[in-house]
Amino acid sequence: QVQYVESGGGMVQPGGSLRLSCSASGFTVSNYAMTWYRQAPGQEREIVAVMSRAGDNVVYHDAVKGRFIMSRDSAINTVYLQMNNLKPEDTARYYCKAAWPKSDIRGNIWGKGTLVTVSS
């Protein structure tokens, strides 16, 4: 059964850093492209970063380029999001998810996410 457990969120001051983790089970993260999403209160969920299946390419949302780094540890089936120089507009709940084919019902599964609050 596919499951995502996101962790590492918290409250941090502007300019601070956090490292989010996403421990996946029920599938192998290195077999799929992986995505970090975020959803701020009252807003639509948006893509933050996408890592290719090979793990050799990551595409970032313009708003986080140069500040966030997505990585993967295939040995423990976990993906990470290193977030630096955090801004108040980064406040959101963050989720990870595999890029399933559109016809795959596993694409409907989400974790609980981890809450990031950036505030002075």
C-alpha positions as CSV (number, residue, x, y, z in Angstrom):
1,Q,0.0,0.0,0.0
2,V,1.4,3.4,-1.0
3,Q,2.1,5.7,1.9
4,Y,3.9,8.9,2.4
5,V,5.1,10.2,5.7
6,E,6.3,13.8,5.5
7,S,8.2,15.4,8.4
8,G,10.6,18.1,9.3
9,G,8.3,21.1,9.3
10,G,8.0,23.7,12.0
11,M,8.1,27.4,12.7
12,V,11.1,29.3,11.6
13,Q,12.1,33.0,11.3
14,P,12.6,34.6,7.8
15,G,16.0,33.7,6.5
16,G,16.0,30.4,8.4
17,S,16.3,26.9,7.0
18,L,14.4,23.6,7.3
19,R,14.9,20.2,5.9
20,L,11.8,18.2,5.0
21,S,11.8,14.5,4.7
22,C,9.3,12.2,2.9
23,S,9.5,8.5,3.7
24,A,7.7,6.5,1.1
25,S,6.5,2.9,1.3
26,G,4.6,0.6,-1.0
27,F,6.7,1.5,-4.0
28,T,10.3,2.4,-4.8
29,V,11.0,6.1,-5.1
30,S,13.8,5.6,-7.6
31,N,11.3,4.0,-10.1
32,Y,9.3,7.2,-10.4
33,A,9.7,10.9,-10.7
34,M,9.0,12.5,-7.3
35,T,7.3,15.8,-6.6
36,W,7.1,18.1,-3.6
37,Y,3.9,20.2,-3.4
38,R,2.8,22.8,-1.1
39,Q,-0.6,24.3,-0.2
40,A,-0.9,27.6,1.6
41,P,-4.1,28.5,3.5
42,G,-6.9,29.4,1.1
43,Q,-4.8,28.6,-1.9
44,E,-4.5,25.9,-4.5
45,R,-1.9,23.2,-4.1
46,E,1.2,24.0,-6.2
47,I,4.3,22.1,-7.4
48,V,7.5,23.2,-5.6
49,A,10.0,20.8,-7.1
50,V,10.1,17.7,-9.4
51,M,12.9,15.2,-9.5
52,S,13.3,13.0,-12.5
53,R,13.1,9.2,-12.2
54,A,16.8,9.0,-12.7
55,G,17.4,11.5,-10.0
56,D,19.7,13.5,-12.1
57,N,17.4,16.5,-12.9
58,V,15.2,18.6,-10.6
59,V,12.9,21.4,-11.8
60,Y,12.0,24.1,-9.3
61,H,9.1,26.5,-9.1
62,D,10.5,30.0,-9.9
63,A,9.7,31.2,-6.4
64,V,12.1,28.7,-4.8
65,K,14.9,28.5,-7.3
66,G,18.2,29.0,-5.7
67,R,16.8,28.5,-2.2
68,F,15.4,25.0,-2.2
69,I,17.2,21.8,-3.0
70,M,15.5,18.5,-3.6
71,S,17.4,15.2,-3.1
72,R,16.8,11.5,-2.7
73,D,18.2,8.6,-0.7
74,S,17.2,5.5,-2.6
75,A,18.7,3.2,0.1
76,I,16.0,4.3,2.6
77,N,13.3,5.2,0.0
78,T,13.2,8.8,1.1
79,V,13.2,12.2,-0.6
80,Y,14.2,15.5,0.9
81,L,13.6,19.2,0.5
82,Q,16.3,21.4,1.9
83,M,14.8,24.9,2.3
84,N,17.1,27.8,2.8
85,N,16.5,31.6,3.2
86,L,12.9,30.9,4.0
87,K,10.3,33.7,3.4
88,P,6.9,34.2,4.9
89,E,5.4,33.3,1.5
90,D,6.8,29.8,1.9
91,T,4.4,29.2,4.7
92,A,2.3,26.2,3.7
93,R,1.8,22.5,4.2
94,Y,4.2,20.5,2.2
95,Y,3.6,17.1,0.6
96,C,5.5,14.7,-1.5
97,K,4.1,12.3,-4.1
98,A,5.2,10.1,-6.9
99,A,4.3,11.0,-10.5
100,W,2.0,8.1,-11.2
101,P,0.4,7.6,-14.7
102,K,-2.9,9.4,-14.9
103,S,-4.8,6.1,-15.0
104,D,-3.2,4.8,-11.8
105,I,-5.4,5.1,-8.8
106,R,-2.4,5.3,-6.6
107,G,-2.2,8.9,-7.8
108,N,-5.1,9.7,-5.5
109,I,-3.1,8.9,-2.4
110,W,-1.6,11.7,-0.4
111,G,0.2,11.9,2.9
112,K,-0.7,14.2,5.8
113,G,2.0,16.7,4.8
114,T,4.2,18.7,7.1
115,L,3.4,22.3,8.1
116,V,6.0,25.0,7.5
117,T,5.4,28.4,9.1
118,V,7.8,31.3,8.4
119,S,7.2,34.2,10.7
120,S,9.1,36.7,12.8
